Amino acid sequence: MSGAQRAWLARGLEQPGGKLPLFDRDGQKFSDRTVRSCIRHGFAEPWFDNPIKPDWLVCRLTDKGRIALAA
């Protein structure tokens, strides 16, 4: 797991339901590459479609992601 992936996934530990943020603490959008890689590895999953911004992928942390962060 890369540092960028770990940083993004760790933010889900702080949120109800494991919701993962779209933006980092500096207001920059997380890389689509990071998000899609985490989904491919099963660390995150798409949660719901955003009708206002359909190009934004709203995700949540999976159990596999929680285990990977704890390792």
N, C-alpha and C positions, 0 to 999 in steps of 0.2 A: 504494500500500500504506500502510495507516495505521500509526501508531506501535505500537498494540496488536498488530496483525498481525505486524509486524516483530519485536517483542519475543518473541512466542510462537514464531514460526518459527525465530528465531535459537537458541532453546534446543535445537532439533533437531540443530543442528550439533555439539553437545557429546555427543550420545547415540549408542550403537551402533544402526545401522539407521535413524538419523534419527528415533527415537521422540520424539514431542512430549509435553510434560508436561500433566497434567490441572490442575496447580496452579502458581501463580507462586511466587517465592522467599519470599513472605510467607505462603504457605499458603492463598491465596485461589484459588478455582476460576476458570479462564479463562472468559471470556464465551462462551456458546454461539453468540452472534452472530458473534464473532470467528472461532471455529473453523469454523462453517458457511460464512462468507464466504471463508475461505482454501480450503476444499474446493471451493466454486463456481468460484474463480479457478484451480484446479489447483495451488495452492501446497502443499497437503497432501491426504492421502487416508486414508480409514478403513483401519486396519491389521487389527484383529481385534475380535470381540465379547468383552465382559467379562461372563462368566456370573454373577459375584458382584454387579456393578453394571451391569445392562444399559442404564441411562440414561446411562452415561459413554461418550463417544465416544473410543476410543483411536485416535490417528492417527500418521502418520509424514510426514516431509518428502519432497516429490517433487523430481525433478530440476529441474522448472520453479520450484519454491520456492527451491532452492539458487541458481539463476541470478538470480532476482529479488532475493535477498538480496545477491548480489555486485554488483548494478548500483548 
